Amino acid sequence: MKSQAWKNKGLCITLDTEIFFDKYEDDVGLREAVDELCSICPVRKECLAAGVSRKESGVWGGVYLDQGKISREFNNHKKNKEWFGVWAGMTMDNYAV
């Protein structure tokens, strides 16, 4: 089993995990704040990879997943600029939004 030590480096480590699940779904205003936090997190790549590979639901690496797949419903607030930031952050070294 691959190490999960990356979790301890996440900016969300001390936060209420419900902001990445039920609260994210229910509060459109909260979504942008969570997305911003994830966009500067040093482990967002590992987080998204974990969410996809384990078929998780909720926010993983700044992307709301539904059973490991991108949820159109809970990511529909993201504009092209935000999606560029998400994917650039995942694929380019040292890219910050």
C-alpha positions as CSV (number, residue, x, y, z in Angstrom):
1,M,0.0,0.0,0.0
2,K,1.3,3.4,-1.0
3,S,2.1,5.8,1.9
4,Q,-0.5,8.3,2.8
5,A,2.0,10.7,4.5
6,W,1.2,13.4,2.0
7,K,-2.1,13.9,3.9
8,N,-0.3,15.5,6.8
9,K,1.0,18.2,4.5
10,G,-2.4,19.2,3.2
11,L,-3.7,22.7,4.1
12,C,-7.0,21.1,5.1
13,I,-5.5,18.9,7.8
14,T,-7.1,20.8,10.7
15,L,-10.3,21.8,9.0
16,D,-13.8,20.3,9.3
17,T,-13.8,17.7,6.6
18,E,-17.5,18.3,5.9
19,I,-16.6,21.5,4.0
20,F,-15.3,19.1,1.3
21,F,-18.5,17.0,1.2
22,D,-22.0,18.0,2.4
23,K,-21.2,21.6,3.1
24,Y,-19.6,22.0,-0.3
25,E,-22.7,20.6,-1.9
26,D,-25.1,22.8,0.1
27,D,-23.2,26.2,0.1
28,V,-22.3,27.6,-3.3
29,G,-20.5,30.5,-1.6
30,L,-18.2,28.1,0.3
31,R,-17.2,26.3,-3.0
32,E,-15.0,29.2,-4.2
33,A,-13.2,29.4,-0.8
34,V,-12.5,25.7,-0.8
35,D,-11.3,25.8,-4.4
36,E,-8.9,28.6,-3.6
37,L,-7.5,26.7,-0.6
38,C,-7.0,23.6,-2.7
39,S,-5.3,25.7,-5.5
40,I,-2.5,26.6,-3.2
41,C,-2.2,23.3,-1.4
42,P,1.2,21.6,-1.8
43,V,-0.3,18.2,-2.1
44,R,-3.2,18.8,-4.4
45,K,-1.8,16.4,-7.1
46,E,-1.5,13.5,-4.6
47,C,-5.0,14.4,-3.2
48,L,-6.7,14.3,-6.6
49,A,-4.8,11.1,-7.6
50,A,-6.0,9.5,-4.4
51,G,-9.6,10.6,-4.9
52,V,-9.7,9.3,-8.5
53,S,-7.9,6.0,-7.8
54,R,-10.0,5.2,-4.8
55,K,-13.3,6.3,-6.5
56,E,-14.0,8.8,-3.8
57,S,-16.7,11.4,-3.6
58,G,-16.2,15.0,-2.4
59,V,-13.5,17.6,-3.1
60,W,-10.1,16.0,-3.9
61,G,-7.3,18.3,-5.1
62,G,-9.8,21.1,-5.8
63,V,-12.1,19.0,-7.9
64,Y,-15.4,17.6,-6.7
65,L,-15.6,14.0,-7.6
66,D,-18.5,11.6,-7.6
67,Q,-17.2,8.0,-7.2
68,G,-13.8,9.1,-8.7
69,K,-15.2,11.0,-11.7
70,I,-15.5,14.7,-12.1
71,S,-19.0,15.9,-11.0
72,R,-20.5,18.4,-13.5
73,E,-23.1,19.4,-10.9
74,F,-20.7,20.4,-8.2
75,N,-18.0,21.9,-10.4
76,N,-20.3,23.9,-12.6
77,H,-19.4,27.1,-10.8
78,K,-15.8,26.9,-12.2
79,K,-15.2,29.1,-15.3
80,N,-12.5,28.3,-17.9
81,K,-9.9,30.4,-16.0
82,E,-10.5,28.2,-12.8
83,W,-10.3,25.0,-14.8
84,F,-7.0,26.2,-16.4
85,G,-5.6,26.8,-12.9
86,V,-6.7,23.4,-11.7
87,W,-5.1,21.5,-14.6
88,A,-2.1,23.7,-14.8
89,G,-1.5,23.1,-11.1
90,M,-1.7,19.4,-11.6
91,T,0.5,19.2,-14.7
92,M,3.1,22.0,-14.5
93,D,5.8,22.1,-11.9
94,N,5.7,25.1,-9.5
95,Y,2.6,26.5,-11.1
96,A,0.5,28.7,-8.8
97,V,-2.9,30.2,-9.7
